[in-house]
Amino acid sequence: MGDIVNLRTVRKRTARARDAQRAADNRVVHGQSKAERQLAEARGDKARRDLDQHRIDNGDES
């Protein structure tokens, strides 16, 4: 005789495996590496600093 299998549990297990695989594929396609995120952040910071250096201060601000 075969083992008793709970079909609901099997369906949930296969759904979790399928979702995990889909998430892994999406991370590869849409994700950024840590180095890429840090580079984008550093470039944004530099752009803000460069823009602030060209700001004219006329003393009207409180």
N, C-alpha and C positions, 0 to 999 in steps of 0.2 A: 504494500500500500504506500501511496505517496504521502508527503508531508501536507499538513493543512496550511493553506496560504490565505491570509487576509487580503483580499483584492484591493480594498481601500488603501491599506498600507503600501502595497506594491505600487498603486497608481500615484500616491503621494511621493514615494521614493523616486520614481521615474520622473515625475514633474520637477522635483528639486534638482535632480541631476541635469535635466534639460535646461532649467533656468540658470543653473550654475555655469553650464557650458555657454549659454547665450551671453551671460554677463562677462565671462572671460573673453569671448569674441568681441564684445562691445568695448571692453577696456583696451584691447589691442587696436581696434579701429579708431576709437574716439579719444582715447586717453593721451595724456602727455607724461613724459618722464619727469622725475623730480628736477633734473638739470634743466629741462626745457621750461618748467614753471619758474624756476629761480631766475633764468635768463630773461624771461618775459617781465618778471617783476623788477629786475635790475634795470632793464631798458626803460620801463615806465617811470621808475624813480629818477633816472637820469634825465628823462624828458621833462619831468616836473621841475627838477632843479634848474635845468637850462632855461625853462620858461620863466621861473621866478627870478632868475638873475637879470632878465631883460625887462622886468616890471619897473615902471616909473613910479617912484614914491613922491607924491605931492603933498603929503601931510594932512589930507582931508579925512582920512580914516581915524576912528576913535581908538 
